[in-house]
Amino acid sequence: MHVPDGFIDAPVSIAAGVAAAGAVAVSLRGARRELDERTAPLAGLVAAFIFAVQMLNFPVAAGTSGHLLGGALAAILVGPYTGVLCVSVVLLMQGILFADGGLTALGVNVSVMGVVTVVVAYAIFRGLLKVLPPTRRSVTAAAFTGALLSVPAAATAFTAIYAVGGTTDVPVGKVFTAMVGVHVLIGIGEAAITAATVGAVLAVRPDLVHGARGLTAPLKLRVAGELVDAPAPAAVPAPAAARSTRKVWATGLVTALVLAGFVSFYASASPDGLEKVAADKGIDEKVEEHAAADSPLADYSVKDVTDARLSGGLAGVIGVGVTVVVGTGIFWAVRRRRAEDLTATSTATPVA
C-alpha cells in the first residue's frame, strides 16, 4: 500500500507529513516507557523483519497481491509507540534506498501504514484481551483479529485522504469500495503472518511479547486424562530482564535475511492492492517518477547485477542490514534517553 508521488496533492501531502511528524514525536516520547534492555535491540530486529516480510507479496485475487503492513505485529511485539517508530523506519528506508513509496508521500504512508494500523490493531487487541481468558491462545487470537481489521482500516484512511487531496476525479465511492474490498482479503494474510509470528515468540520467550505482559496462564498437567493446574514451582525463576535475548535476536535476524535474500525471489509479481485499484480506477493518471528512481537499489535490485535472483537477493539482504542497524541505533538512543531521564529524576535535589 505504498502511496507514490502524484496520487495526493501537495497541500494534503504536507498536512499528512506534519501529522506524521507529530505522531513520530509522540511515539519517541512514548517509546521511552516501552523500551528497556531487552526490547531496544529487539525493536530494531522487528523493523528489519517487517522490511523482509514486506518483500513477500502473496496472491489474494486474480492479478492482485498483498504484503504485510506490519503495524499490528510491531505494536504487539514491542509496544504501540515503538511500533509506530518501527514501521516509520521501514518506510523511510524503502523510500530513500529502494524508491518504494513516494518521498513527498512519506507522511501519507507513515500516517496510513504506520499510525492507523498500529492504533486500530492495538486497540482491538487490548479490547479483546479484556474479555478473553488470560492465555497465550487468547493473545494469538487477539493478534489475528487486530491485524485482520487494521488493513481495511488503513485502506479506509487512504480513501479519506484521497477524498480530500486526490489528484484525479475518480468518485470516492468507487475508490472506497475497491480499496476496502481487496484489502479485506489482504488483511487475512496480514492476520495469519502476525498471529504465526506472535505465536512463535510466545512459545519460546513470552516475556518478550509486549502485548502479553501481565498475562499468565497456569501450567497444566494431564492426570488421568484430565488437565489440572500444576503445582507452583519451588524456586523463584530468574528475572526476565536477566535472560539473554541473543538467541532470539540471532534467530530472527537469520530468518529475516533468508526471507529477504532468498524467499523473496518467489513472491508474487502481481501488483499489490493499491497498485491494482489505481490502475483499474485511473487514480494513477498523475503519478510522478520517484525522486530516488536512480538509486542503485531501486525496485529492490542491485544496479549492474544482471542475474535477477542474485540482484534481488542482495538488495533484500542490504535492506535488512541497513534497517536493523538504523532501527537499533534509534531505539538504543531512545532507551539511553530514558535512562538519563530516570537518573536525573533520582538524583534531583528536593526543593524545600
C-alpha positions as CSV (number, residue, x, y, z in Angstrom):
1,M,0.0,0.0,0.0
2,H,2.9,2.3,-0.6
3,V,1.5,5.6,-2.0
4,P,3.7,7.0,-4.7
5,D,4.2,10.7,-5.5
6,G,1.4,12.3,-7.5
7,F,-1.6,10.4,-6.0
8,I,-2.2,13.1,-3.4
9,D,-1.8,16.9,-4.0
10,A,0.9,19.0,-2.3
11,P,-1.2,20.7,0.4
12,V,-2.7,17.5,1.7
13,S,0.7,15.7,1.4
14,I,2.3,18.5,3.5
15,A,-0.5,18.2,6.1
16,A,-0.1,14.5,6.3
17,G,3.6,15.0,6.7
18,V,3.0,17.3,9.6
19,A,0.6,14.9,11.2
20,A,3.0,12.0,10.7
21,A,5.9,14.1,12.2
22,G,3.7,14.8,15.2
23,A,2.8,11.1,15.6
24,V,6.5,10.2,15.4
25,A,7.4,12.8,18.0
26,V,4.7,11.5,20.4
27,S,5.9,7.9,19.7
28,L,9.5,8.9,20.6
29,R,8.4,10.0,24.0
30,G,6.1,7.1,24.5
31,A,8.7,4.6,23.4
32,R,10.9,5.7,26.3
33,R,8.4,3.9,28.6
34,E,8.3,0.8,26.4
35,L,12.0,0.2,25.6
36,D,14.3,-1.5,28.1
37,E,17.5,-3.5,27.8
38,R,15.5,-6.4,26.3
39,T,13.2,-4.6,23.8
40,A,15.6,-1.9,22.5
41,P,17.7,-4.4,20.3
42,L,14.6,-6.4,19.5
43,A,12.7,-3.3,18.2
44,G,15.4,-2.9,15.5
45,L,15.0,-6.6,14.7
46,V,11.2,-6.2,14.4
47,A,11.7,-3.3,11.9
48,A,14.1,-5.5,9.8
49,F,11.7,-8.4,9.9
50,I,8.9,-6.2,8.7
51,F,11.1,-5.0,5.9
52,A,11.9,-8.6,4.9
53,V,8.3,-9.8,5.0
54,Q,7.0,-6.8,3.0
55,M,9.1,-8.2,0.1
56,L,7.0,-11.3,0.1
57,N,3.9,-10.4,-1.9
58,F,1.3,-13.1,-1.7
59,P,-1.6,-13.6,-4.2
60,V,-5.0,-12.5,-2.9
61,A,-7.2,-12.4,-6.1
62,A,-6.9,-12.6,-9.8
63,G,-4.0,-10.4,-10.8
64,T,-3.6,-8.9,-7.3
65,S,-1.2,-9.4,-4.5
66,G,-0.7,-8.2,-1.0
67,H,2.0,-7.8,1.6
68,L,2.4,-7.3,5.3
69,L,1.9,-3.8,6.6
70,G,3.4,-4.7,9.9
71,G,1.7,-2.2,12.3
72,A,-0.1,-4.8,14.3
73,L,2.9,-7.1,14.5
74,A,5.2,-4.3,15.7
75,A,2.7,-3.0,18.3
76,I,2.0,-6.3,19.8
77,L,5.7,-7.4,20.0
78,V,7.3,-4.2,21.2
79,G,4.5,-1.8,22.1
80,P,2.3,0.7,20.1
81,Y,4.6,3.7,20.4
82,T,7.7,1.7,19.4
83,G,5.6,0.0,16.7
84,V,4.9,3.4,15.0
85,L,8.6,4.0,15.0
86,C,9.4,0.5,13.6
87,V,7.1,1.0,10.6
88,S,8.3,4.6,10.1
89,V,11.9,3.4,9.9
90,V,10.9,0.7,7.4
91,L,9.1,3.2,5.2
92,L,11.9,5.7,5.4
93,M,14.5,3.1,4.3
94,Q,12.2,1.9,1.5
95,G,11.6,5.4,0.2
96,I,15.2,6.6,0.2
97,L,17.0,3.4,-0.8
98,F,14.5,1.4,-2.8
99,A,12.3,4.0,-4.4
100,D,9.2,2.3,-2.9
101,G,6.7,4.8,-1.7
102,G,7.0,8.5,-2.8
103,L,9.2,10.8,-0.8
104,T,6.6,13.6,-0.9
105,A,4.0,11.0,0.1
106,L,6.1,9.7,3.1
107,G,3.8,11.5,5.5
108,V,0.8,9.8,3.9
109,N,2.4,6.4,4.1
110,V,3.5,6.8,7.7
111,S,0.0,8.0,8.7
112,V,-1.8,5.2,6.8
113,M,0.6,2.3,7.2
114,G,2.2,3.2,10.5
115,V,-0.2,5.2,12.7
116,V,-3.6,3.9,11.6
117,T,-2.6,0.2,11.6
118,V,-0.9,0.4,15.0
119,V,-3.8,2.4,16.6
120,V,-6.5,0.2,15.2
121,A,-4.8,-3.1,15.7
122,Y,-3.6,-2.4,19.3
123,A,-6.9,-1.0,20.4
124,I,-8.7,-4.1,19.2
125,F,-6.0,-6.4,20.6
126,R,-6.2,-4.8,24.1
127,G,-10.0,-4.7,24.0
128,L,-10.2,-8.4,23.2
129,L,-7.8,-9.4,25.9
130,K,-10.0,-7.7,28.5
131,V,-12.8,-10.2,27.7
132,L,-10.8,-13.3,26.7
133,P,-9.2,-15.7,29.2
134,P,-5.6,-14.6,30.1
135,T,-3.9,-17.3,28.0
136,R,-1.4,-17.4,25.2
137,R,-4.1,-18.7,22.9
138,S,-6.1,-15.5,23.6
139,V,-3.1,-13.4,22.8
140,T,-2.6,-15.1,19.4
141,A,-6.4,-14.8,18.6
142,A,-6.5,-11.2,19.6
143,A,-3.4,-10.5,17.4
144,F,-5.0,-12.2,14.5
145,T,-8.2,-10.1,14.8
146,G,-6.4,-6.8,15.3
147,A,-4.2,-7.4,12.3
148,L,-7.1,-8.5,10.2
149,L,-9.1,-5.3,10.8
150,S,-6.1,-3.0,10.7
151,V,-5.6,-3.5,6.9
152,P,-9.1,-2.4,5.7
153,A,-8.8,0.4,8.3
154,A,-5.7,1.6,6.5
155,A,-7.4,1.3,3.2
156,T,-10.3,3.5,4.5
157,A,-7.8,6.0,5.8
158,F,-6.1,6.2,2.4
159,T,-9.6,6.7,0.8
160,A,-10.3,9.6,3.2
161,I,-7.0,11.3,2.3
162,Y,-7.7,10.7,-1.4
163,A,-11.2,12.3,-0.9
164,V,-9.5,15.5,0.4
165,G,-6.4,15.6,-1.8
166,G,-6.7,13.2,-4.7
167,T,-5.3,14.4,-8.0
168,T,-7.8,12.7,-10.2
169,D,-11.6,12.9,-10.5
170,V,-12.4,9.3,-9.8
171,P,-15.5,9.1,-7.5
172,V,-14.6,8.4,-3.9
173,G,-17.2,5.8,-3.6
174,K,-15.6,3.7,-6.2
175,V,-12.2,4.1,-4.7
176,F,-13.5,3.1,-1.2
177,T,-15.3,0.0,-2.5
178,A,-12.3,-1.2,-4.4
179,M,-9.8,-0.4,-1.7
180,V,-11.6,-2.0,1.2
181,G,-12.8,-5.0,-0.8
182,V,-9.2,-6.1,-1.8
183,H,-7.7,-5.1,1.5
184,V,-10.1,-7.3,3.4
185,L,-8.5,-10.2,1.6
186,I,-5.0,-8.8,2.2
187,G,-5.9,-8.5,5.8
188,I,-6.4,-12.3,6.1
189,G,-2.8,-12.7,5.0
190,E,-1.7,-10.0,7.4
191,A,-3.5,-11.7,10.3
192,A,-2.0,-15.1,9.5
193,I,1.5,-13.8,9.4
194,T,1.0,-11.7,12.6
195,A,-0.6,-14.5,14.6
196,A,2.0,-17.0,13.4
197,T,4.9,-14.7,14.4
198,V,3.4,-13.7,17.7
199,G,2.6,-17.3,18.5
200,A,6.2,-18.4,17.7
201,V,7.7,-15.8,20.0
202,L,5.2,-16.6,22.7
203,A,6.2,-20.3,22.5
204,V,9.9,-19.6,23.3
205,R,10.0,-16.2,25.1
206,P,6.6,-14.9,26.2
207,D,8.4,-12.3,28.3
208,L,9.5,-10.6,25.1
209,V,6.0,-10.0,23.8
210,H,4.9,-6.6,24.9
211,G,1.2,-7.3,24.5
212,A,1.4,-10.4,26.6
213,R,2.9,-8.8,29.7
214,G,0.8,-9.3,32.8
215,L,-0.9,-12.3,31.3
216,T,-0.1,-15.6,32.9
217,A,-1.7,-18.9,32.3
218,P,-1.1,-21.7,34.8
219,L,0.9,-24.7,33.7
220,K,-1.4,-27.6,33.0
221,L,-0.7,-31.3,33.6
222,R,-2.7,-34.2,32.2
223,V,-3.7,-36.5,35.1
224,A,-6.0,-39.5,34.4
225,G,-7.0,-37.9,31.1
226,E,-7.9,-34.5,32.7
227,L,-6.0,-31.2,32.7
228,V,-5.2,-29.9,36.2
229,D,-3.2,-27.0,37.4
230,A,0.5,-27.8,38.0
231,P,1.9,-27.1,41.5
232,A,3.7,-23.8,41.9
233,P,7.5,-24.0,41.3
234,A,9.5,-24.3,44.5
235,A,12.2,-21.8,43.3
236,V,11.6,-18.3,42.0
237,P,12.7,-18.1,38.4
238,A,15.4,-15.6,37.4
239,P,14.0,-12.1,36.4
240,A,13.1,-11.9,32.7
241,A,15.5,-9.0,32.3
242,A,18.4,-11.2,33.2
243,R,17.7,-13.6,30.5
244,S,19.7,-13.1,27.3
245,T,17.9,-12.2,24.1
246,R,20.9,-13.1,21.9
247,K,19.4,-16.4,20.7
248,V,16.1,-14.8,19.8
249,W,17.8,-11.9,18.1
250,A,20.1,-14.1,16.1
251,T,17.3,-16.4,15.0
252,G,15.1,-13.5,14.0
253,L,17.9,-11.8,12.0
254,V,18.8,-15.0,10.2
255,T,15.1,-15.6,9.4
256,A,14.8,-12.0,8.0
257,L,17.9,-12.4,5.9
258,V,16.6,-15.7,4.4
259,L,13.2,-14.3,3.7
260,A,14.6,-11.1,2.0
261,G,17.6,-12.7,0.4
262,F,16.1,-16.0,-0.9
263,V,12.4,-16.4,-0.4
264,S,11.5,-13.0,-1.8
265,F,12.5,-14.3,-5.3
266,Y,9.4,-16.4,-5.3
267,A,7.0,-13.7,-4.2
268,S,4.0,-12.8,-6.4
269,A,4.8,-10.4,-9.2
270,S,1.2,-9.1,-9.4
271,P,0.5,-5.5,-8.4
272,D,-0.5,-5.0,-4.8
273,G,-3.9,-3.9,-3.7
274,L,-3.3,-0.1,-4.1
275,E,-1.5,-0.5,-7.4
276,K,-4.3,-2.7,-8.8
277,V,-7.0,-0.3,-7.7
278,A,-5.1,2.7,-9.0
279,A,-4.7,1.1,-12.4
280,D,-8.2,-0.2,-12.6
281,K,-9.9,3.1,-11.5
282,G,-7.4,5.5,-13.0
283,I,-6.2,7.3,-9.9
284,D,-2.6,6.8,-11.1
285,E,-3.0,9.2,-14.0
286,K,-0.8,11.8,-12.4
287,V,1.7,9.6,-10.8
288,E,5.2,11.0,-10.7
289,E,8.6,9.4,-11.1
290,H,10.2,8.7,-7.8
291,A,12.9,11.1,-6.7
292,A,15.2,8.1,-5.9
293,A,14.5,6.2,-9.2
294,D,18.2,6.3,-10.0
295,S,19.1,4.7,-6.6
296,P,21.5,1.7,-7.0
297,L,18.9,-0.3,-5.1
298,A,15.7,1.0,-6.8
299,D,13.0,-1.6,-7.3
300,Y,14.7,-3.9,-4.9
301,S,17.5,-4.9,-7.2
302,V,21.2,-4.0,-7.3
303,K,22.3,-1.9,-10.2
304,D,24.6,-3.6,-12.7
305,V,23.9,-7.1,-11.3
306,T,22.2,-8.8,-14.3
307,D,21.2,-12.0,-12.6
308,A,17.7,-11.3,-11.2
309,R,17.8,-13.8,-8.4
310,L,21.2,-12.5,-7.2
311,S,20.3,-8.9,-7.7
312,G,17.0,-9.1,-5.7
313,G,18.6,-11.3,-3.0
314,L,21.5,-8.8,-2.5
315,A,19.1,-5.9,-2.3
316,G,17.0,-7.7,0.3
317,V,20.0,-8.6,2.4
318,I,21.3,-5.0,2.2
319,G,17.8,-3.7,3.1
320,V,17.6,-5.9,6.2
321,G,21.1,-5.0,7.3
322,V,20.5,-1.2,6.9
323,T,17.1,-1.4,8.6
324,V,18.4,-3.3,11.6
325,V,21.4,-1.0,12.0
326,V,19.4,2.2,11.7
327,G,16.5,0.9,13.7
328,T,18.6,-0.5,16.5
329,G,20.6,2.8,16.7
330,I,17.4,4.9,17.0
331,F,15.9,2.6,19.7
332,W,19.1,2.4,21.7
333,A,19.2,6.2,21.6
334,V,15.6,6.4,22.9
335,R,16.4,3.9,25.5
336,R,19.5,5.8,26.6
337,R,17.5,9.0,26.9
338,R,15.0,7.2,29.1
339,A,17.9,6.0,31.3
340,E,19.3,9.6,31.5
341,D,15.8,10.9,32.5
342,L,15.5,8.3,35.3
343,T,19.0,9.1,36.6
344,A,18.2,12.8,36.6
345,T,15.0,12.2,38.4
346,S,16.6,10.0,41.1
347,T,19.4,12.5,41.7
348,A,17.4,15.6,41.7
349,T,17.6,17.6,45.0
350,P,14.1,18.2,46.5
351,V,13.1,21.8,46.9
352,A,12.5,22.9,50.5
